[in-house]
Amino acid sequence: MSNLYSERPITVRLPNGPEPTFTGRDARTLRLLLATGLKGFTAGEANPPGLAYRWPVSIQRLRRRGVPIETIREGKSRQGRYRLSGPVKVVKGGDDDA
């Protein structure tokens, strides 16, 4: 994605068929999940310098709307790594549409 931290709307197709549109921080979080693929991301990796986003809040909202996200616990602190656990296809709001 050209701008991982963009909050502009993004519409996706979820595994069970619906095509929800996400905006704001949820759109930003979804773009990051799509861009990082199987590697996923931790909150520490995802925060731009000088900013501290509350990623778990957006992750929970995305899950409630049907986005398949898994949390992998790693390290001594058991920090969460978030990644998509099912197919999510961008319908609108990706790089190709302005």
PyMOL commands that set and color helices and strands:
alter all, ss='L'
color gray80, all
select helices_A, chain A and resi 24-36+43-46+55-64
alter helices_A, ss='H'
color red, helices_A
select strands_A, chain A and resi 10-13+21-22+41-42+69-74+79-84+89-92
alter strands_A, ss='S'
color yellow, strands_A
deselect
rebuild
show_as cartoon
